[in-house]
C-alpha cells in the first residue's frame, strides 16, 4: 500500500529550501513499517538517469536538499528516503530516539521496496546509486544480490569497519553480542543515553568542518524535532558488525559486477580507511579516491564538496560507454 501526496510532508525553511517539484510517497511494508520517500523526477527526454540517494545512520531527507538540488542541476532525477528507524519513517522502539535494528536484512527490504515501488515506477534509466556511510554498506548488499540494477555506484565513507574508541574493538564487539544475546539489544550503547541530538555543538562534532552546513542540519530539528535520532542500541551495533563482516569478505566483494567509486575521508573519526582500500582491491570494477575531509563528505566545505562533485561527474559521465574501471588510489582536495 502506498499514498502519493504533495510536498507538505517535507520540512522546508529559508535556510534549507526544498528543491521544487518534489513528491512525497509513504510506503507501507509487509511488516507494517512505513517509509517516507521523496522523489524529483525530470521529464524523460531531459534526464540523464535517476540517482537513488541513500543516507547514513541518523540522517533524513531534508539534510540532503542541497545535494538533491545539485543532482537536479546535473539533469538527474532523484529518489531518496528515510530508512526505518530514522527520519520520519517508522521508529522501531518505544523510545524513538534510540537508533535500532534487528538485522541489516530489514534495511535490505527497505531498499528493495523503494526500488520496486518508486524507482521502477517513476525513475528514468539508467539508475545510479549514491550512498553515504551506513547507506553504503546497505547498497553493497543490494549490488551483490541485484547485479544489473545500477549502472554505477558512488559510496562516500562507507561503513565497512567502525572505530569504537574509547573501547577497543574486541570489547565493543563482545559487549554488543552479549547484550543482544541476553535480551538487552534495545539498550543504548554505553554512554549513548547521555547523548542529546538536540544539543549538538559544532565544536565537538566529528563529521564535518563546515559550520554553516552543520548548523543548517541542526536547525532542521527546530522545525521538526521528530527528525532527530540519538545513539545506537547494542542490537544495532551487533547487526552492524555482522553486516560489515559480510560485505568485507573476498567472495562477497568479488561477486559485485557494478562499477563502484569509493570516496574516503582522510580525517574520518567514525570509519576505518583501511577497510575501504581492502574492499576496492577485491571489487571487480572499483576505483578509490581519498579526500581531505571529515566523515560527511557531502556536508563538508565548498572546496571539498567541489572535489567530490568532480569525482562524481567524471565517474558518471562514462556510464554510457563500456569503460573498464580499474582499482587505483588518488588523493585530492
C-alpha positions as CSV (number, residue, x, y, z in Angstrom):
1,X,0.0,0.0,0.0
2,X,1.3,3.5,-0.8
3,X,0.0,7.0,-0.9
4,X,1.4,9.9,-3.0
5,X,0.9,13.5,-1.8
6,X,2.4,17.0,-2.3
7,X,5.5,18.2,-0.5
8,X,3.8,19.2,2.8
9,X,5.5,16.1,4.3
10,X,8.9,17.6,3.8
11,X,10.3,20.2,6.3
12,X,11.5,23.3,4.3
13,X,12.9,26.5,5.7
14,X,14.6,29.7,4.4
15,X,18.0,28.4,5.4
16,X,17.3,24.9,3.9
17,X,14.9,25.3,1.0
18,X,13.3,22.3,-0.6
19,X,14.1,21.8,-4.3
20,X,11.0,22.5,-6.3
21,X,9.0,19.7,-7.8
22,X,9.3,17.1,-5.0
23,X,6.7,14.5,-4.3
24,X,6.4,12.6,-1.1
25,X,5.2,9.0,-1.1
26,X,4.6,6.9,2.0
27,X,5.2,3.1,1.6
28,X,3.9,0.5,4.0
29,X,5.9,-2.7,4.0
30,X,4.6,-6.2,4.9
31,X,5.8,-5.9,8.5
32,X,3.9,-2.7,9.0
33,X,6.9,-0.3,8.7
34,X,6.1,3.0,7.0
35,X,8.8,4.6,4.9
36,X,8.9,8.2,3.9
37,X,10.2,8.6,0.3
38,X,10.7,11.7,-1.8
39,X,11.3,12.0,-5.5
40,X,12.2,14.7,-8.0
41,X,11.5,13.3,-11.5
42,X,12.6,15.1,-14.6
43,X,11.0,14.6,-18.0
44,X,12.4,11.5,-19.6
45,X,13.7,13.5,-22.6
46,X,15.8,15.7,-20.2
47,X,17.0,13.2,-17.6
48,X,20.4,11.6,-17.8
49,X,19.2,8.9,-15.4
50,X,18.0,8.5,-11.8
51,X,20.2,8.8,-8.7
52,X,19.0,6.8,-5.7
53,X,20.3,8.7,-2.8
54,X,20.9,6.6,0.4
55,X,21.6,8.2,3.7
56,X,23.8,7.3,6.6
57,X,22.7,6.5,10.2
58,X,20.8,9.3,11.9
59,X,20.2,11.1,8.6
60,X,17.0,12.2,6.8
61,X,15.7,13.6,3.5
62,X,15.9,17.3,4.4
63,X,19.6,17.1,5.2
64,X,20.2,16.3,1.6
65,X,18.2,19.1,0.0
66,X,21.4,20.8,-1.2
67,X,22.7,17.6,-2.7
68,X,19.3,16.9,-4.4
69,X,19.4,20.4,-6.0
70,X,22.9,19.8,-7.3
71,X,21.9,16.5,-8.8
72,X,18.9,18.0,-10.5
73,X,21.2,20.7,-11.9
74,X,23.2,17.9,-13.4
75,X,20.0,16.6,-15.1
76,X,19.5,13.6,-12.8
77,X,16.1,12.6,-11.4
78,X,16.5,11.8,-7.7
79,X,14.8,9.3,-5.4
80,X,15.6,9.3,-1.7
81,X,14.0,8.1,1.5
82,X,14.3,7.7,5.3
83,X,15.5,4.3,6.4
84,X,13.3,2.6,9.0
85,X,14.1,3.8,12.5
86,X,15.2,7.3,11.5
87,X,13.9,10.5,9.8
88,X,10.1,10.4,9.7
89,X,9.9,6.7,8.8
90,X,8.6,4.3,11.5
91,X,10.7,4.2,14.6
92,X,11.3,0.7,15.9
93,X,11.3,1.1,19.7
94,X,9.1,2.9,22.2
95,X,11.9,5.4,22.8
96,X,12.1,6.7,19.2
97,X,15.5,8.4,19.9
98,X,17.2,5.1,20.0
99,X,18.9,4.0,16.8
100,X,17.9,0.4,16.5
101,X,17.7,-2.5,14.0
102,X,17.4,-6.3,14.5
103,X,19.3,-7.2,11.3
104,X,20.5,-5.3,8.2
105,X,18.3,-7.6,6.1
106,X,15.5,-5.2,7.3
107,X,17.3,-2.4,5.6
108,X,17.6,-4.6,2.5
109,X,13.8,-4.8,2.5
110,X,13.5,-1.0,2.7
111,X,15.8,-0.5,-0.4
112,X,14.0,-3.3,-2.3
113,X,10.6,-1.8,-1.8
114,X,11.8,1.7,-2.7
115,X,13.3,0.3,-5.9
116,X,10.2,-1.6,-6.8
117,X,7.5,0.9,-5.9
118,X,9.2,4.2,-6.6
119,X,12.3,3.9,-8.8
120,X,10.9,1.4,-11.2
121,X,7.6,3.1,-11.3
122,X,8.8,6.7,-11.8
123,X,12.5,6.7,-12.4
124,X,14.4,7.1,-15.7
125,X,17.1,4.7,-16.6
126,X,20.0,4.3,-16.1
127,X,20.0,4.1,-12.3
128,X,22.9,5.4,-10.2
129,X,23.4,4.7,-6.5
130,X,24.8,7.4,-4.3
131,X,25.2,6.3,-0.7
132,X,26.8,7.5,2.5
133,X,28.2,5.6,5.4
134,X,25.6,3.1,6.6
135,X,23.8,3.6,3.3
136,X,27.0,2.5,1.5
137,X,27.0,-0.8,3.5
138,X,23.4,-1.5,2.5
139,X,24.0,-0.5,-1.1
140,X,26.9,-3.0,-1.4
141,X,24.5,-5.7,-0.1
142,X,22.0,-4.7,-2.8
143,X,24.6,-4.6,-5.6
144,X,25.7,-8.2,-4.6
145,X,22.1,-9.5,-4.9
146,X,21.0,-7.4,-7.8
147,X,24.0,-7.2,-10.2
148,X,22.3,-5.5,-13.1
149,X,20.2,-2.9,-11.4
150,X,22.6,0.1,-11.1
151,X,24.8,1.4,-13.9
152,X,27.3,2.9,-11.4
153,X,27.5,3.3,-7.6
154,X,29.3,6.0,-5.6
155,X,30.0,5.4,-1.9
156,X,31.2,8.1,0.4
157,X,32.9,7.0,3.6
158,X,31.0,3.6,3.5
159,X,30.6,1.8,6.8
160,X,32.9,-1.2,6.4
161,X,34.7,-1.1,9.7
162,X,33.9,1.3,12.6
163,X,36.1,3.0,15.2
164,X,35.0,2.1,18.7
165,X,37.0,4.4,20.9
166,X,37.2,4.7,23.8
167,X,36.6,0.9,23.8
168,X,38.9,-1.5,21.9
169,X,37.2,-3.2,19.0
170,X,37.2,-6.6,20.6
171,X,35.4,-5.3,23.7
172,X,32.8,-3.4,21.7
173,X,32.0,-6.5,19.7
174,X,31.8,-8.7,22.8
175,X,29.5,-6.3,24.6
176,X,27.2,-6.0,21.5
177,X,27.0,-9.7,21.2
178,X,26.5,-10.4,24.9
179,X,23.8,-7.7,25.3
180,X,21.9,-8.8,22.3
181,X,22.0,-12.5,23.4
182,X,20.9,-11.6,26.9
183,X,17.8,-9.6,25.9
184,X,19.3,-6.2,26.2
185,X,19.5,-5.5,22.5
186,X,17.3,-2.4,22.9
187,X,19.6,-0.7,25.4
188,X,21.7,2.2,24.4
189,X,25.4,1.5,23.8
190,X,27.5,2.7,26.8
191,X,27.3,6.4,27.0
192,X,24.5,6.7,24.5
193,X,21.8,7.7,27.0
194,X,23.8,10.9,27.7
195,X,23.8,12.0,24.1
196,X,21.1,14.5,23.1
197,X,20.8,15.0,19.4
198,X,19.0,18.4,20.0
199,X,22.0,19.7,21.9
200,X,24.8,19.1,19.4
201,X,27.6,21.7,19.2
202,X,29.7,22.3,16.2
203,X,32.9,22.5,18.2
204,X,32.5,18.8,19.4
205,X,31.2,17.3,16.2
206,X,33.2,14.7,14.4
207,X,31.5,14.7,11.0
208,X,32.2,18.0,9.2
209,X,34.4,21.0,9.3
210,X,31.7,23.3,7.7
211,X,29.9,25.2,10.5
212,X,27.2,26.5,8.2
213,X,26.1,23.1,7.0
214,X,26.3,21.6,10.5
215,X,24.1,24.4,11.8
216,X,21.7,24.0,8.9
217,X,21.3,20.3,9.8
218,X,20.6,21.0,13.5
219,X,18.2,23.8,12.5
220,X,16.0,21.1,10.9
221,X,15.4,19.7,14.4
222,X,14.0,23.1,15.4
223,X,11.5,22.8,12.5
224,X,10.6,19.2,13.4
225,X,12.2,17.5,16.5
226,X,10.9,14.2,15.2
227,X,13.8,14.1,12.7
228,X,16.4,13.8,15.5
229,X,17.9,10.4,16.3
230,X,20.3,9.6,19.2
231,X,22.9,7.0,19.8
232,X,22.5,3.4,18.6
233,X,21.5,0.4,20.6
234,X,23.5,-2.7,21.3
235,X,21.2,-4.5,18.9
236,X,22.0,-2.0,16.1
237,X,25.7,-2.3,16.8
238,X,25.6,-6.1,16.8
239,X,23.7,-6.1,13.5
240,X,26.2,-3.6,12.0
241,X,29.2,-5.8,12.9
242,X,27.5,-8.8,11.2
243,X,26.8,-6.8,8.1
244,X,30.3,-5.3,8.0
245,X,31.8,-8.8,8.3
246,X,29.7,-9.9,5.3
247,X,30.5,-7.1,2.9
248,X,34.2,-7.3,3.6
249,X,34.6,-10.9,2.6
250,X,36.6,-11.7,-0.5
251,X,33.8,-13.7,-2.1
252,X,31.1,-11.1,-1.4
253,X,33.1,-8.2,-2.9
254,X,34.3,-10.2,-5.9
255,X,30.7,-11.1,-6.8
256,X,29.7,-7.4,-7.3
257,X,29.6,-6.6,-11.0
258,X,28.6,-2.9,-10.8
259,X,31.4,-0.4,-11.2
260,X,31.9,1.3,-7.8
261,X,33.6,4.6,-6.9
262,X,34.5,4.6,-3.2
263,X,35.4,8.1,-1.8
264,X,37.2,8.0,1.5
265,X,37.6,10.8,4.1
266,X,41.2,11.2,5.3
267,X,40.2,12.6,8.7
268,X,37.3,10.2,9.3
269,X,36.8,9.6,13.0
270,X,34.0,7.1,12.6
271,X,35.0,4.5,10.0
272,X,38.3,2.8,9.2
273,X,40.0,3.8,5.9
274,X,42.0,0.6,5.7
275,X,38.7,-1.3,5.1
276,X,38.0,1.0,2.2
277,X,41.2,0.1,0.4
278,X,40.9,-3.6,1.1
279,X,37.3,-3.6,-0.4
280,X,38.3,-1.8,-3.5
281,X,41.1,-4.3,-4.2
282,X,38.5,-7.1,-4.0
283,X,36.0,-5.4,-6.3
284,X,36.0,-6.3,-10.0
285,X,35.4,-2.7,-11.1
286,X,36.5,-0.5,-8.2
287,X,38.0,3.0,-8.0
288,X,39.2,4.7,-4.9
289,X,39.7,8.4,-4.2
290,X,40.8,9.9,-0.8
291,X,39.7,13.4,0.0
292,X,41.0,15.5,2.9
293,X,37.6,15.6,4.6
294,X,35.7,14.6,7.7
295,X,33.2,11.8,7.6
296,X,30.3,13.5,6.0
297,X,31.9,14.4,2.6
298,X,28.8,15.8,1.0
299,X,28.3,18.1,4.1
300,X,31.8,19.5,4.0
301,X,33.3,22.8,3.0
302,X,32.8,24.1,-0.5
303,X,36.3,23.2,-1.7
304,X,36.0,19.6,-0.5
305,X,32.5,19.3,-2.0
306,X,33.8,20.6,-5.3
307,X,36.4,17.8,-5.3
308,X,33.6,15.3,-4.6
309,X,31.5,16.5,-7.4
310,X,34.4,16.5,-9.8
311,X,34.9,12.8,-9.0
312,X,31.2,12.1,-9.2
313,X,30.8,13.8,-12.6
314,X,33.8,12.1,-14.1
315,X,32.6,8.7,-12.9
316,X,29.0,9.0,-14.1
317,X,29.9,10.7,-17.4
318,X,31.4,7.4,-18.6
319,X,28.2,5.4,-17.8
320,X,27.1,5.2,-21.4
321,X,30.3,3.7,-22.6
322,X,32.0,0.4,-21.9
323,X,34.7,1.8,-19.7
324,X,36.6,-0.6,-17.5
325,X,37.1,1.0,-14.1
326,X,40.3,-0.4,-12.6
327,X,41.4,-0.1,-9.0
328,X,43.6,2.8,-8.2
329,X,44.2,5.3,-5.4
330,X,44.5,9.0,-5.5
331,X,44.4,11.9,-3.0
332,X,42.6,15.1,-3.7
333,X,41.5,18.3,-2.1
